[in-house]
Amino acid sequence: MNKQENRIYKVIFASRDEVYEVFARYVYPSDMYGFVEVEEYIFGERSQLLVDPSEERLKLEFAQVKRSYIPMQAIIRIDEVSKEGVAKVSGSADKLATFPGPNHLPGSK
C-alpha cells in the first residue's frame, strides 16, 4: 500500500440543517463545478457491546454510496488525520455562516 492509500481525511460538512463528521480515504475537487468529491468512507469496526447510534445512522446512510458530491459551501473543514475516529451527526447547522459563492456559474449570463 502506498502513502496515498494510507491517508485518512476527516470531513466536516453541513447537510439538512445538521453537521456531519465523516472519515474517508479520498477527498478531491470535483469536475462538477463547486463540488468536493468524497470516496471510500471509513467507519470503525467495533466489537464492543456499546454502539454509537449516530455512527450507526451514518453507516446505514452511506452504506451504498460509492462517492459523494458535497457543495463547497457546505464544507466546514477537511483534516488529514493519523487514524479514523467516530463518525457522527451533531447539532444544528443553522448557526453556521456560509462562505459567499459566485453570483453566477461560468457560461451563464
Buried (B, 14 or more C-beta within 10 A) or exposed (E): EEEEEEBBBBBBBBEEEBBBBBBBBBBEEBEEEBBBBBEBBBBBEEEEEEEBEBBEEBBEBBEEEEEBEBBBEBBBEBEEEEEBBEBBBEEEBEEEEEEEEEEEEEEEE
